[in-house]
Amino acid sequence: MKIENAIRALAGTMILVSLALAHYVSPDWLWLTAFVGANLFQSAFTGFCPADNILRKLGVGGSCCTKV
């Protein structure tokens, strides 16, 4: 799997999980949704992507978030 697809899958999964937890457990889980969204937003401008670093350490290929 390309790193771009892995990041999208991870972000989407985290958002859906946090929404489910907010609905069934506590609205405080919406902070996780905000955190994921903020990271996606800042990585579009800065090129720094924490998920990219983590996924590369786990062995997922190439990088989409670093500037060329």
C-alpha positions in Angstrom: 0.0 0.0 0.0 1.3 3.5 -0.8 1.9 5.8 2.1 -0.7 8.3 0.7 -3.4 5.6 0.9 -2.3 4.4 4.3 -2.5 7.9 5.7 -6.0 8.5 4.3 -7.1 5.1 5.6 -5.7 5.8 9.0 -7.2 9.3 9.2 -10.6 8.1 8.1 -10.6 5.2 10.5 -9.6 7.4 13.4 -12.4 9.9 12.6 -15.0 7.2 12.3 -13.9 5.5 15.5 -13.9 8.8 17.4 -17.4 9.7 16.1 -18.7 6.3 17.3 -17.0 6.7 20.7 -18.5 10.2 21.0 -21.9 8.9 20.2 -21.8 5.8 22.5 -19.4 6.7 25.2 -18.7 10.5 25.7 -18.8 13.6 23.6 -15.2 14.3 24.8 -14.0 11.8 22.1 -14.7 14.6 19.5 -11.4 16.0 20.6 -9.8 13.1 18.8 -11.6 14.1 15.6 -10.4 17.6 16.0 -6.9 16.5 16.5 -6.9 14.3 13.4 -8.4 17.2 11.3 -5.9 19.7 12.7 -3.0 17.4 11.8 -4.3 16.9 8.3 -4.7 20.6 7.9 -1.3 21.6 9.1 0.5 18.8 7.1 -1.0 20.3 3.9 0.9 23.6 4.6 4.0 22.5 6.5 4.8 19.1 4.9 5.2 17.6 8.4 3.0 14.6 8.9 3.3 12.6 12.1 1.3 9.7 10.6 3.8 9.6 7.8 6.7 9.2 10.2 4.8 6.5 12.2 3.8 4.5 9.1 7.3 4.6 7.6 8.6 3.2 10.9 6.0 0.4 10.6 7.3 -0.4 7.1 4.8 1.2 4.9 6.5 2.5 1.6 7.4 6.1 0.3 6.4 9.5 1.6 3.6 11.8 0.6 3.9 14.5 3.2 7.5 15.7 2.7 8.2 18.6 0.4 10.2 18.0 -2.8 
